[in-house]
Each structure stands twice: as structure tokens, then as C-alpha cells.
Amino acid sequence: MPEPSDKIRPQIGVFDLGMIVISLVIGIGIFRTPAIVARQAETPVLFFSAWVAGGIVSMIGAFVFAEIGSRHHFPGGFYKLISTAFHPLYSFMINWVIVLTYGAGMAGVALIGSEYINPLLPASLHSQLAIQGTAVVTLLFFYTINMLGIKSGSRTQNLLSTLKILMMLVLCTGIFYTQNPSTLKHLPLPQSSGNWLTAFGASLIAVFYTFGGYQQTLNFGADIKNPVRNTPRGIFLGMFLILGLYLALNYTYYNVLGFAGLQNSNLIAADTARALFGPWGEIFFSIAIFLSVLGFINATMLSLPRVYYALADDHILPPIFKKVNSKTQVQEFALTFLIVTTLISLAMLDTFEQIVNYVMSVDSIALASAAATIFVFRKKAGINDEHKGFKMIGYPWLPAFFVLFLLVVAVNVIVTDPSSAIVGWGLFLGGAPLYFILQRLGK
């Protein structure tokens, strides 16, 4: 049996990283959010403008994180970058609850995927208990795959992301749909507010959330071969593919359902698939959602143990969280800890989902803090910057705009749901004493 060590050997290439980006970003949002955006935008022009603007803002973010990932490639980079640029205490305070909720996020997504796939199985598997059973089996399956090795996990990721792209491309054939668009009557049309700026702002924030997730690729810093060159390439490969797919899908929804149908649809992708493929459309949509869920679960299982590694490296978690199997490159204890907490959260999902709502504003500040590290690293590098890898254009104005945008999103979340935000920031402050307790125990 291979001896455990603290060293991570790079095994992820450009294509692998691009496929991880795709699965971290493309969850279930693109199959639901466009209807919400259409209702908020109120006109087709604002609807498409919000998606284009959201794509541009996200690409600016991709440029920011591509440079950061090219400069510094730590395991568990998202936590470690804030810790290095600012302070370990601040990084822990802003990340600890968010990291805790990742397991709940995986459990929730597994349950959603099971709710879509189980109706296609025999009638005996349609009960709520059977759906939960499918979620458990799915999680344990990917736990097994990832225990076999980081390469096994990344190859599985490549397969799932490729299948996801192919199914989205099939749905995008609706661009060429020439029949009269169907107008759905599920919901009443919202009254126009007459304020296009408010409508555009609300739409843009909803769109921006749909593009999120690519930042977590920084957790793979130590796993990427030649990270100075390949981190930016992998992020750009994934994000350009996502941008093209999102714009094509939104035009498909609009072309097939019409704008009124798009506003009034509860499940736009299902309605679009049904219009294009008839009764088989519902089956197609369910499989597409399930594949999307599988990709997200696998990508999260690849990513999260590296965050535990960074926390152990700062003596916040016990050293066993850093132990890496020298042959498979898997943190076996950390991955097992993740699956156990995920299965526990599956049994207490309502409680954990509420915690996710509490930390939404803190999450936006965490993203802003991670993006702001580019200013610290550039300043430390000085005029004679020796970094030979990717450097983003438009510095410092474009990263400043991106950080400001994230702060506006955080303020919007606080204003929209102040009671949840108060709890979230209470948990943030509670991280300070917990940090010192865990650090003492870790040492």
C-alpha cells in the first residue's frame, strides 16, 4: 500500500480543467433562470442585453482569476489566496460556513437530479424514499470513482462534461425552429414597471449567478500541469464554451416558446424540449438535468478536499486532512469526511438550505476578496514584475469594476433579505473565536 504524504503531484491538463469549469458553472440554473430573467427584464431587448452583459462581466472575472491562478497555484487556492494576500483569520472567517455548506449543496443537487431521473425508472422507485436512495447511491458512486485517483475523477469529468455539451447542442437545434412559437399560460404576465434600469439590474444579477462557479478552479492550483500557462487556458476554454452555449440556449428558448411563453414557463428547458421532440422531450430533458447534476457532484468531489488541504496547511484542521495517497493523489480521509458530511446533510437538508441562504451575501464578499488579491500580488511584484505568465488587459480598471460589481451584488442580497444576511454576518463574526480554537487544536 502506498505511503501517504503531504505532496500533490500535478495530473490535470488544459482540457481536463476546461471540462471541470463547465461542470462547476453549468448546473441546473440555465434550465430555469432564463424564465426568471425574462419576467424581470420585461422586454426581449433587455432580456438579451442582460445575458450579453452578464457574459461580459463573467469574462472579466475569468480574466482576473486566470491571472491570479497563473501567478499563484496553491492546493485549496480559493481559501489560500485570501489567506496569503490578506490574513488567515479573515480568510477563515469568510470561508468557513461557505465550505461547510458545500456538502449541503452537493446533497441538494443530488436530490434534484434524482427527482428528475426516478420518474423514468420503474414505478416502485417513484417514492420519496426511493428518490433519496438514488441520491445516496449517486453520491457513493462518485465517492468510489474519486477514491480510485485524481486521474480517474478527471477522466469521468471529461466524459460527463462532453455528454452535457452534446445534449445542450441538441437542444440548441431549436435555433432553426420555424413553427409559430407556443404561448404558455401558466403564470400571469407581470406588469411593466416602466423603469428599465431597475429591470436590467435585477436581470443582470440573476444572470451573473448562472455564470458562477469557475472561480473554484483555483482549488486545483497544485494539481494542474504547468499552471502558469495552463490555468488561464483551461479557464478560457471552459468559459468561452459556456458563453456560446448560454447565448444559443437563450435564443432557442425565445425562438421556440416566444417571449410571452418564456416569461410564463415554470420549466423552460422541459417545455422547449417537448415542443421540439414531442413526448420524448421530457425524457431528454430529465436525462440532461441528471447529467448536469452528475458533473457538478464529481467536480465538487475533486475540488473540496483541496480546500481541506489548505485549512490543514494553516493548522486549522488536523494534519490528517493533508495526507495524500502518493499513488492515486487522493486525500482519502478528507474525501471520506466530505461524503460523510454530505450524507448527513442529505438527512437534514432543510436546515442546511437555510444556512445556504444565510451566507449568500458573505459568499459575494468572499468572491470580491479573492478577486481583489490581484491588486495585492501586483503591488508585491512591483514595477519589475518577473511573472512570465498571463497578465490581464485593462488593469487596474477592469478588476476594480469586477470587484465593485460583486460588492453591489452583496449589498443587493442584504437589502433583499436583511434577516438572513444578519444571521450570515453573525456566523462570519463567529468564525474568529472558532479560528483560534481550531488552530490551537490543529497544532
C-alpha positions as CSV (number, residue, x, y, z in Angstrom):
1,M,0.0,0.0,0.0
2,P,1.4,3.4,-1.0
3,E,2.7,5.6,1.9
4,P,0.7,8.8,2.5
5,S,2.5,12.1,2.0
6,D,1.7,15.8,2.0
7,K,2.8,16.3,-1.6
8,I,0.4,16.7,-4.6
9,R,1.7,15.6,-8.0
10,P,0.1,17.6,-10.9
11,Q,-2.1,15.4,-13.2
12,I,-4.7,17.8,-14.7
13,G,-4.2,19.3,-18.2
14,V,-5.9,22.1,-20.1
15,F,-8.8,20.0,-21.4
16,D,-9.4,18.4,-18.0
17,L,-9.5,21.9,-16.4
18,G,-11.9,23.2,-19.1
19,M,-14.3,20.4,-18.5
20,I,-14.2,21.0,-14.7
21,V,-15.0,24.6,-15.4
22,I,-18.0,23.6,-17.5
23,S,-19.4,21.3,-14.8
24,L,-18.8,23.8,-12.0
25,V,-20.7,26.5,-13.9
26,I,-23.4,24.6,-15.7
27,G,-25.6,23.2,-13.0
28,I,-29.4,23.5,-13.3
29,G,-29.6,27.3,-13.4
30,I,-29.5,27.6,-17.2
31,F,-32.5,25.3,-17.4
32,R,-34.6,27.5,-15.1
33,T,-33.2,31.0,-14.6
34,P,-33.9,32.4,-18.1
35,A,-37.7,32.4,-17.3
36,I,-37.0,34.5,-14.2
37,V,-34.8,36.8,-16.2
38,A,-37.5,37.2,-18.8
39,R,-40.0,38.2,-16.2
40,Q,-37.6,40.7,-14.6
41,A,-36.4,42.2,-17.9
42,E,-40.0,42.6,-19.3
43,T,-38.8,43.1,-22.9
44,P,-36.8,40.9,-25.3
45,V,-34.2,43.7,-25.8
46,L,-33.4,43.9,-22.0
47,F,-33.5,40.1,-21.7
48,F,-30.8,39.5,-24.3
49,S,-28.9,42.6,-23.2
50,A,-28.7,41.1,-19.6
51,W,-27.3,37.8,-20.9
52,V,-24.7,39.6,-23.0
53,A,-23.7,41.9,-20.2
54,G,-23.7,39.1,-17.7
55,G,-21.4,37.2,-20.0
56,I,-19.1,40.2,-20.4
57,V,-18.9,40.7,-16.6
58,S,-18.2,37.0,-16.1
59,M,-15.5,37.0,-18.8
60,I,-13.8,40.0,-17.0
61,G,-13.9,37.8,-13.8
62,A,-12.4,34.9,-15.8
63,F,-9.5,37.2,-16.8
64,V,-9.0,38.2,-13.2
65,F,-8.9,34.7,-11.9
66,A,-6.9,33.4,-14.8
67,E,-4.1,35.8,-13.9
68,I,-4.4,35.0,-10.2
69,G,-4.3,31.3,-10.9
70,S,-1.3,31.7,-13.2
71,R,0.6,33.7,-10.6
72,H,-0.2,31.5,-7.5
73,H,-1.1,27.9,-7.7
74,F,-1.8,26.5,-4.2
75,P,-3.9,23.5,-3.3
76,G,-7.2,24.9,-2.0
77,G,-6.3,28.1,-3.7
78,F,-9.6,29.9,-3.2
79,Y,-9.1,29.9,0.6
80,K,-5.3,30.1,0.4
81,L,-5.2,33.2,-1.9
82,I,-7.2,35.3,0.6
83,S,-5.1,33.9,3.4
84,T,-1.8,34.8,1.7
85,A,-2.9,38.2,0.4
86,F,-4.7,39.5,3.5
87,H,-4.7,37.3,6.6
88,P,-5.5,33.6,7.5
89,L,-8.1,34.8,10.1
90,Y,-10.1,36.9,7.6
91,S,-9.9,34.1,5.0
92,F,-11.2,31.6,7.6
93,M,-14.0,33.9,8.8
94,I,-15.3,34.5,5.3
95,N,-14.9,30.9,4.1
96,W,-15.7,28.5,7.0
97,V,-19.5,28.5,6.7
98,I,-19.4,28.5,2.9
99,V,-17.1,25.5,2.9
100,L,-19.5,23.8,5.4
101,T,-22.4,24.3,3.0
102,Y,-20.7,22.8,0.0
103,G,-21.7,19.4,1.2
104,A,-25.3,20.5,1.6
105,G,-25.1,21.9,-2.0
106,M,-23.9,18.5,-3.3
107,A,-26.7,16.8,-1.3
108,G,-29.3,19.2,-2.6
109,V,-28.2,18.9,-6.2
110,A,-28.1,15.1,-6.0
111,L,-31.7,15.1,-4.7
112,I,-32.8,17.4,-7.5
113,G,-31.2,15.0,-10.1
114,S,-32.9,12.0,-8.5
115,E,-36.3,13.8,-8.7
116,Y,-35.8,14.1,-12.5
117,I,-34.4,10.7,-13.2
118,N,-36.5,8.4,-10.9
119,P,-39.8,9.0,-12.8
120,L,-38.1,7.4,-15.8
121,L,-37.4,4.3,-13.7
122,P,-39.9,1.5,-12.7
123,A,-43.0,2.7,-10.6
124,S,-41.6,1.1,-7.5
125,L,-38.8,3.8,-7.5
126,H,-41.1,6.8,-7.6
127,S,-41.5,7.3,-3.9
128,Q,-39.7,10.0,-1.9
129,L,-37.7,7.3,-0.1
130,A,-36.6,5.8,-3.4
131,I,-35.6,9.3,-4.6
132,Q,-33.4,9.8,-1.6
133,G,-32.0,6.3,-2.1
134,T,-31.0,7.3,-5.7
135,A,-29.3,10.4,-4.3
136,V,-27.3,8.3,-1.8
137,V,-26.3,5.8,-4.4
138,T,-25.2,8.6,-6.8
139,L,-23.0,10.2,-4.1
140,L,-21.4,6.9,-3.1
141,F,-20.7,6.0,-6.7
142,F,-18.8,9.2,-7.3
143,Y,-17.0,8.8,-3.9
144,T,-15.8,5.4,-5.2
145,I,-14.7,6.9,-8.5
146,N,-12.7,9.6,-6.9
147,M,-11.1,7.3,-4.3
148,L,-9.6,5.4,-7.3
149,G,-7.5,8.5,-8.1
150,I,-7.5,12.1,-9.2
151,K,-6.9,11.0,-12.8
152,S,-10.0,8.7,-12.6
153,G,-12.1,11.6,-11.3
154,S,-10.9,13.9,-14.1
155,R,-11.5,11.3,-16.8
156,T,-15.0,10.8,-15.5
157,Q,-15.4,14.6,-15.5
158,N,-14.3,14.8,-19.2
159,L,-16.9,12.2,-20.1
160,L,-19.7,13.9,-18.2
161,S,-18.9,17.4,-19.4
162,T,-18.7,16.2,-23.1
163,L,-22.1,14.4,-22.8
164,K,-23.6,17.6,-21.2
165,I,-22.3,19.8,-24.0
166,L,-23.6,17.4,-26.7
167,M,-27.1,17.3,-25.1
168,M,-27.2,21.1,-24.8
169,L,-26.2,21.3,-28.5
170,V,-29.1,19.0,-29.4
171,L,-31.4,21.4,-27.5
172,C,-29.8,24.3,-29.4
173,T,-31.1,22.9,-32.7
174,G,-34.2,24.9,-31.7
175,I,-32.4,27.9,-33.2
176,F,-33.7,26.6,-36.5
177,Y,-37.2,26.0,-35.3
178,T,-39.6,27.7,-37.8
179,Q,-43.1,26.9,-36.4
180,N,-45.2,29.5,-34.6
181,P,-44.0,29.9,-31.1
182,S,-46.2,28.4,-28.4
183,T,-47.5,30.9,-25.8
184,L,-47.8,29.3,-22.4
185,K,-50.4,30.4,-19.9
186,H,-49.1,29.0,-16.6
187,L,-48.5,32.4,-15.0
188,P,-49.9,35.9,-15.5
189,L,-47.6,38.3,-17.3
190,P,-46.0,40.8,-14.8
191,Q,-47.0,44.4,-15.1
192,S,-44.3,46.6,-16.6
193,S,-42.6,48.7,-14.0
194,G,-41.6,51.3,-16.6
195,N,-38.1,51.6,-15.0
196,W,-35.8,49.8,-17.5
197,L,-32.7,50.4,-15.3
198,T,-34.2,48.6,-12.3
199,A,-35.4,45.8,-14.6
200,F,-32.0,45.5,-16.2
201,G,-30.2,45.5,-12.9
202,A,-32.3,42.7,-11.4
203,S,-31.9,40.6,-14.6
204,L,-28.2,41.1,-14.7
205,I,-27.7,39.8,-11.1
206,A,-29.8,36.7,-11.8
207,V,-27.7,36.1,-15.0
208,F,-24.5,36.6,-13.1
209,Y,-25.3,33.8,-10.6
210,T,-25.9,31.5,-13.6
211,F,-22.3,32.1,-14.8
212,G,-20.8,31.5,-11.3
213,G,-18.5,28.6,-10.2
214,Y,-15.4,28.9,-12.4
215,Q,-13.6,30.6,-9.5
216,Q,-13.4,27.3,-7.7
217,T,-10.9,26.0,-10.3
218,L,-8.3,27.9,-8.2
219,N,-8.6,25.0,-5.7
220,F,-6.8,22.8,-8.3
221,G,-3.7,25.0,-8.3
222,A,-1.3,22.2,-7.2
223,D,-3.0,19.6,-9.5
224,I,-2.5,21.5,-12.8
225,K,0.4,20.6,-15.1
226,N,2.4,23.8,-15.9
227,P,-0.2,26.0,-14.1
228,V,1.4,29.3,-15.2
229,R,0.4,28.5,-18.8
230,N,-2.4,26.0,-18.4
231,T,-4.6,27.6,-15.7
232,P,-5.6,30.6,-18.0
233,R,-6.1,28.3,-21.0
234,G,-8.4,25.9,-19.1
235,I,-10.5,28.7,-17.6
236,F,-10.9,30.4,-21.0
237,L,-11.7,27.1,-22.8
238,G,-14.5,26.4,-20.3
239,M,-15.9,30.0,-20.2
240,F,-15.9,30.6,-23.9
241,L,-17.8,27.4,-24.5
242,I,-20.2,28.3,-21.7
243,L,-20.8,31.8,-23.1
244,G,-21.6,30.4,-26.5
245,L,-23.9,27.6,-25.2
246,Y,-25.8,30.1,-22.9
247,L,-26.5,32.6,-25.6
248,A,-27.5,29.8,-28.1
249,L,-29.8,28.2,-25.5
250,N,-31.5,31.5,-24.6
251,Y,-32.2,32.3,-28.2
252,T,-33.6,28.7,-28.6
253,Y,-36.0,29.3,-25.7
254,Y,-37.1,32.6,-27.2
255,N,-37.4,31.2,-30.7
256,V,-39.4,28.1,-29.7
257,L,-41.6,29.5,-26.9
258,G,-41.8,33.1,-27.8
259,F,-41.1,35.8,-25.2
260,A,-44.6,35.5,-23.6
261,G,-44.1,31.8,-23.4
262,L,-40.6,32.2,-21.9
263,Q,-42.0,34.6,-19.2
264,N,-44.8,32.2,-18.4
265,S,-42.9,28.9,-18.3
266,N,-42.0,27.2,-15.0
267,L,-39.7,24.7,-16.7
268,I,-38.4,26.4,-19.8
269,A,-36.0,23.7,-20.9
270,A,-38.7,21.0,-20.4
271,D,-41.2,23.0,-22.4
272,T,-38.7,23.7,-25.2
273,A,-37.7,20.0,-25.4
274,R,-41.3,19.0,-25.5
275,A,-42.0,21.5,-28.3
276,L,-39.0,20.2,-30.3
277,F,-39.2,16.5,-29.7
278,G,-42.7,15.8,-28.6
279,P,-43.2,13.2,-25.7
280,W,-39.6,12.2,-25.9
281,G,-38.7,15.8,-25.0
282,E,-39.5,15.2,-21.3
283,I,-37.2,12.2,-21.2
284,F,-34.5,14.1,-23.0
285,F,-34.7,17.0,-20.5
286,S,-34.7,14.7,-17.5
287,I,-31.5,12.9,-18.7
288,A,-29.9,16.3,-19.5
289,I,-30.6,17.6,-15.9
290,F,-29.3,14.3,-14.4
291,L,-26.1,14.5,-16.4
292,S,-25.6,18.1,-15.4
293,V,-26.1,17.1,-11.7
294,L,-23.6,14.2,-12.1
295,G,-21.0,16.6,-13.5
296,F,-21.4,19.1,-10.7
297,I,-21.1,16.4,-8.0
298,N,-18.0,14.9,-9.5
299,A,-16.3,18.3,-9.9
300,T,-17.1,19.2,-6.3
301,M,-15.6,16.0,-5.0
302,L,-12.5,16.7,-7.0
303,S,-12.3,20.3,-5.6
304,L,-13.3,20.3,-2.0
305,P,-10.7,18.0,-0.5
306,R,-8.0,20.5,-1.7
307,V,-9.7,23.2,0.4
308,Y,-9.4,20.9,3.4
309,Y,-5.7,20.6,2.5
310,A,-5.2,24.3,2.6
311,L,-7.0,24.6,6.0
312,A,-4.8,21.8,7.4
313,D,-1.8,23.6,6.0
314,D,-2.7,26.6,8.1
315,H,-3.0,24.3,11.2
316,I,-6.8,24.9,11.3
317,L,-7.7,21.3,10.6
318,P,-5.7,18.2,11.8
319,P,-2.8,17.1,9.7
320,I,-4.6,14.0,8.5
321,F,-6.7,16.2,6.2
322,K,-3.4,16.9,4.3
323,K,-2.5,13.3,3.8
324,V,-2.3,12.4,0.1
325,N,-2.0,8.9,-1.3
326,S,1.2,9.1,-3.2
327,K,-0.1,6.8,-6.0
328,T,-3.6,8.0,-6.5
329,Q,-3.1,11.6,-5.3
330,V,-6.3,11.3,-3.3
331,Q,-6.8,12.8,0.2
332,E,-8.6,9.7,1.3
333,F,-9.5,10.9,4.8
334,A,-10.6,14.3,3.5
335,L,-12.8,12.8,0.8
336,T,-14.3,10.3,3.2
337,F,-15.1,13.2,5.6
338,L,-16.7,15.1,2.7
339,I,-19.0,12.2,1.8
340,V,-20.0,11.6,5.4
341,T,-20.9,15.3,6.0
342,T,-22.8,15.3,2.6
343,L,-24.9,12.2,3.6
344,I,-25.6,13.7,7.0
345,S,-26.7,17.0,5.3
346,L,-29.0,15.0,3.0
347,A,-30.9,13.9,6.1
348,M,-31.1,17.5,7.4
349,L,-31.4,19.3,4.0
350,D,-34.0,21.9,5.0
351,T,-31.7,23.1,7.8
352,F,-28.7,23.3,5.5
353,E,-30.5,25.0,2.7
354,Q,-31.5,27.8,5.1
355,I,-27.8,28.1,6.0
356,V,-27.0,28.5,2.3
357,N,-29.5,31.4,2.2
358,Y,-27.8,33.0,5.2
359,V,-24.4,33.0,3.7
360,M,-25.2,34.3,0.2
361,S,-24.1,37.9,0.9
362,V,-20.9,36.6,2.6
363,D,-20.3,34.4,-0.5
364,S,-20.3,37.5,-2.7
365,I,-17.8,39.3,-0.4
366,A,-15.6,36.1,-0.5
367,L,-15.6,36.3,-4.3
368,A,-14.8,40.0,-4.2
369,S,-12.0,39.4,-1.7
370,A,-10.5,36.6,-3.8
371,A,-10.6,38.9,-6.9
372,A,-9.1,41.7,-5.0
373,T,-6.0,39.6,-4.3
374,I,-4.8,40.6,-7.8
375,F,-4.1,44.1,-6.6
376,V,-2.0,42.8,-3.6
377,F,0.0,40.4,-5.8
378,R,0.6,43.0,-8.5
379,K,1.8,45.5,-5.8
380,K,4.1,43.0,-4.2
381,A,5.6,42.1,-7.7
382,G,6.4,45.8,-8.2
383,I,7.5,47.6,-11.4
384,N,9.9,44.8,-12.3
385,D,7.3,42.1,-12.3
386,E,9.0,38.8,-13.1
387,H,5.8,36.9,-13.7
388,K,6.0,35.4,-17.3
389,G,2.5,34.0,-17.5
390,F,-0.9,35.5,-18.3
391,K,-1.5,39.2,-17.4
392,M,-5.0,40.6,-17.9
393,I,-5.6,43.7,-20.1
394,G,-7.3,46.7,-18.6
395,Y,-5.6,46.5,-15.2
396,P,-6.4,48.1,-12.7
397,W,-9.8,49.3,-14.1
398,L,-11.3,46.1,-15.2
399,P,-10.6,44.1,-12.0
400,A,-11.7,47.2,-10.0
401,F,-15.0,47.1,-11.9
402,F,-15.4,43.4,-11.2
403,V,-14.8,43.7,-7.5
404,L,-17.2,46.7,-7.3
405,F,-19.9,44.6,-9.2
406,L,-19.5,41.8,-6.6
407,L,-19.9,44.3,-3.8
408,V,-23.1,45.7,-5.4
409,V,-24.4,42.1,-5.7
410,A,-23.7,41.6,-1.9
411,V,-25.5,44.8,-1.0
412,N,-28.5,43.7,-3.2
413,V,-28.7,40.4,-1.3
414,I,-28.5,42.2,2.1
415,V,-31.3,44.7,1.1
416,T,-33.5,41.9,-0.4
417,D,-33.2,39.6,2.6
418,P,-31.8,41.5,5.6
419,S,-32.9,39.0,8.2
420,S,-30.9,36.1,6.5
421,A,-28.0,38.5,5.9
422,I,-27.8,39.4,9.7
423,V,-27.5,35.7,10.5
424,G,-24.9,35.2,7.8
425,W,-22.7,38.0,9.1
426,G,-23.2,36.7,12.7
427,L,-21.8,33.4,11.5
428,F,-18.9,35.4,9.8
429,L,-18.0,37.1,13.2
430,G,-18.4,33.7,15.0
431,G,-15.6,32.4,12.8
432,A,-13.0,34.5,14.7
433,P,-13.1,32.6,18.0
434,L,-13.6,29.3,16.1
435,Y,-10.4,30.0,14.1
436,F,-8.2,30.3,17.3
437,I,-9.8,27.2,18.9
438,L,-9.2,25.1,15.8
439,Q,-5.7,26.5,15.2
440,R,-4.8,25.5,18.8
441,L,-6.3,22.1,18.4
442,G,-4.6,21.7,15.0
443,K,-1.2,22.4,16.4
